[in-house]
């Protein structure tokens, strides 16, 4: 099986590195081009105008693909571990994979439809990406606890669950504040809402 082959551990590290590079490169280009203010712009704002929009879209689509590969490897790993331990049902593992894949599709939508070009599609993609991501992280945390102590340490499970809780907490204000915005705009002038 692919998950038992030496060397696939680089895929999650590549996913994180590539995604970070996508955000940093598009941010630097957007700031240097004067398209965003340097102080904490939205991620999507740094990938809205050319030339950074093309780089952002390309790199985030690659990140989505790397996410799919990472999640599939995790799925195979759990299936292999579950053959001897039977700590979860196979349908739970498949469900978790499907939720994760939905998040990757959401990332692809965000990358393809820029914030100002088709805002409703972009926002739906972001909601799917972040919402599915939170559910996927939580499911993986639960699966980790069920596989203890044979396949995970409780320390790793606690770290995963802490990340899940922080993600859930962060998701709530994202929804609340995003629902308060009536229009998508990058350049704001004093006096506007």
C-alpha positions as CSV (number, residue, x, y, z in Angstrom):
1,X,0.0,0.0,0.0
2,X,1.0,3.6,-0.7
3,X,0.7,4.6,3.0
4,X,3.3,2.0,4.0
5,X,5.9,3.0,1.5
6,X,8.8,5.0,2.9
7,X,8.9,8.6,2.0
8,X,5.3,9.7,1.8
9,X,5.6,11.7,5.0
10,X,7.0,14.5,2.8
11,X,3.6,15.1,1.2
12,X,1.9,16.8,4.3
13,X,5.1,18.9,4.8
14,X,5.0,19.8,1.1
15,X,1.4,20.8,1.4
16,X,2.1,23.2,4.3
17,X,5.2,24.6,2.7
18,X,3.6,25.1,-0.7
19,X,0.4,26.7,0.8
20,X,2.5,29.0,2.9
21,X,4.6,30.0,-0.1
22,X,1.3,30.7,-2.1
23,X,0.1,33.1,0.6
24,X,3.5,34.8,1.1
25,X,4.3,35.2,-2.6
26,X,0.8,36.6,-3.5
27,X,1.0,38.9,-0.5
28,X,4.4,40.3,-1.4
29,X,3.4,40.9,-5.0
30,X,0.1,42.5,-4.0
31,X,1.8,44.8,-1.5
32,X,4.6,45.8,-3.9
33,X,2.0,46.5,-6.6
34,X,0.0,48.6,-4.2
35,X,-3.1,46.5,-4.5
36,X,-3.5,45.9,-0.7
37,X,-2.3,47.6,2.5
38,X,0.6,45.7,4.1
39,X,-1.2,45.4,7.5
40,X,-3.1,42.1,7.7
41,X,-5.2,42.0,4.4
42,X,-7.6,39.2,3.8
43,X,-6.0,36.2,2.1
44,X,-8.4,36.5,-0.8
45,X,-7.5,40.2,-1.2
46,X,-3.9,39.3,-2.0
47,X,-5.1,37.1,-4.9
48,X,-7.7,39.3,-6.5
49,X,-5.8,41.6,-9.0
50,X,-3.3,40.6,-11.7
51,X,-0.5,39.6,-11.6
52,X,-0.8,38.1,-8.1
53,X,-4.3,36.6,-8.9
54,X,-2.7,34.2,-11.5
55,X,0.0,33.1,-9.1
56,X,-2.4,32.8,-6.2
57,X,-4.9,30.7,-8.2
58,X,-2.3,28.4,-9.6
59,X,-0.6,27.8,-6.3
60,X,-3.8,27.3,-4.3
61,X,-5.0,24.8,-6.9
62,X,-1.7,22.9,-6.4
63,X,-2.3,23.1,-2.6
64,X,-5.8,21.6,-3.1
65,X,-4.3,18.7,-5.1
66,X,-1.7,18.2,-2.4
67,X,-4.5,18.3,0.2
68,X,-6.3,15.5,-1.7
69,X,-3.1,13.4,-1.8
70,X,-2.5,14.0,1.9
71,X,-6.0,13.0,2.9
72,X,-6.0,9.9,0.7
73,X,-2.7,8.8,2.3
74,X,-4.2,9.4,5.8
75,X,-7.3,7.4,4.6
76,X,-5.1,4.5,3.5
77,X,-3.1,4.6,6.7
78,X,-6.2,4.4,8.9
79,X,-7.6,1.6,6.7
80,X,-4.3,-0.4,7.1
81,X,-4.2,0.2,10.9
82,X,-7.9,-0.6,11.2
83,X,-7.3,-4.1,9.6
84,X,-5.6,-5.3,12.8
85,X,-7.2,-3.1,15.5
86,X,-10.7,-2.5,14.3
87,X,-10.9,0.8,16.2
88,X,-13.4,2.5,13.8
89,X,-15.8,1.5,11.1
90,X,-14.6,1.8,7.5
91,X,-17.6,4.0,6.7
92,X,-16.4,6.6,9.3
93,X,-13.0,6.7,7.5
94,X,-14.6,7.1,4.1
95,X,-17.0,9.8,5.4
96,X,-14.0,11.7,6.8
97,X,-12.2,11.4,3.5
98,X,-15.3,12.7,1.6
99,X,-15.6,15.7,3.9
100,X,-11.9,16.5,3.4
101,X,-12.2,16.2,-0.4
102,X,-15.1,18.6,-0.3
103,X,-12.8,21.1,1.5
104,X,-10.2,20.7,-1.3
105,X,-12.9,21.3,-3.9
106,X,-13.8,24.5,-2.0
107,X,-10.1,25.6,-2.1
108,X,-10.2,25.0,-5.9
109,X,-13.3,27.2,-6.2
110,X,-11.7,30.0,-4.1
111,X,-8.6,29.8,-6.3
112,X,-10.5,29.8,-9.5
113,X,-13.1,32.5,-8.8
114,X,-11.5,35.7,-7.5
115,X,-13.1,37.6,-4.7
116,X,-14.1,40.6,-6.9
117,X,-14.9,38.7,-10.1
118,X,-17.6,36.3,-8.8
119,X,-18.0,37.1,-5.1
120,X,-20.9,34.7,-4.4
121,X,-19.1,31.7,-5.9
122,X,-15.8,32.7,-4.2
123,X,-17.6,33.0,-0.8
124,X,-19.4,29.7,-1.2
125,X,-16.1,28.1,-2.0
126,X,-14.5,29.7,1.1
127,X,-17.4,28.5,3.2
128,X,-17.1,24.9,1.9
129,X,-13.3,25.0,2.3
130,X,-13.2,26.3,5.8
131,X,-16.4,24.5,7.0
132,X,-15.3,21.1,5.6
133,X,-11.8,21.7,6.9
134,X,-13.1,22.2,10.5
135,X,-15.3,19.1,10.3
136,X,-12.4,17.0,8.8
137,X,-10.0,18.1,11.5
138,X,-12.5,17.2,14.2
139,X,-13.2,13.8,12.7
140,X,-9.5,13.1,12.4
141,X,-9.0,14.1,16.0
142,X,-11.8,11.7,17.1
143,X,-10.3,8.9,14.9
144,X,-6.9,9.5,16.6
145,X,-8.4,9.1,20.0
146,X,-10.1,5.9,19.0
147,X,-6.8,4.5,17.8
148,X,-5.0,5.2,21.1
149,X,-2.7,4.0,22.5
150,X,-1.7,1.5,19.7
151,X,-1.4,3.9,16.8
152,X,-1.2,7.4,18.5
153,X,0.0,8.9,21.7
154,X,-2.5,10.8,23.8
155,X,-0.2,13.9,23.5
156,X,-0.7,13.9,19.7
157,X,-4.4,13.4,20.2
158,X,-4.6,16.3,22.6
159,X,-2.7,18.5,20.1
160,X,-5.0,17.5,17.3
161,X,-8.1,18.2,19.4
162,X,-6.7,21.6,20.5
163,X,-6.3,22.5,16.8
164,X,-9.9,21.3,16.2
165,X,-11.3,23.4,19.0
166,X,-9.4,26.5,17.9
167,X,-10.6,25.9,14.3
168,X,-14.2,25.6,15.5
169,X,-13.9,28.7,17.6
170,X,-12.4,30.7,14.7
171,X,-15.0,29.5,12.3
172,X,-17.9,31.0,14.3
173,X,-16.8,34.7,14.1
174,X,-15.8,34.1,10.4
175,X,-19.4,33.2,9.6
176,X,-20.8,36.0,11.8
177,X,-18.6,38.8,10.4
178,X,-18.8,37.6,6.8
179,X,-22.6,37.7,7.0
180,X,-22.4,41.4,8.0
181,X,-20.6,42.4,4.9
182,X,-23.0,43.5,2.2
183,X,-20.4,44.1,-0.6
184,X,-16.9,42.9,-1.4
185,X,-14.4,45.7,-1.8
186,X,-10.7,45.9,-1.3
187,X,-10.2,49.7,-1.2
188,X,-12.0,51.4,1.6
189,X,-12.3,55.1,2.2
190,X,-12.8,56.8,5.6
191,X,-16.5,57.0,6.5
192,X,-17.5,53.8,4.8
193,X,-19.0,50.9,6.9
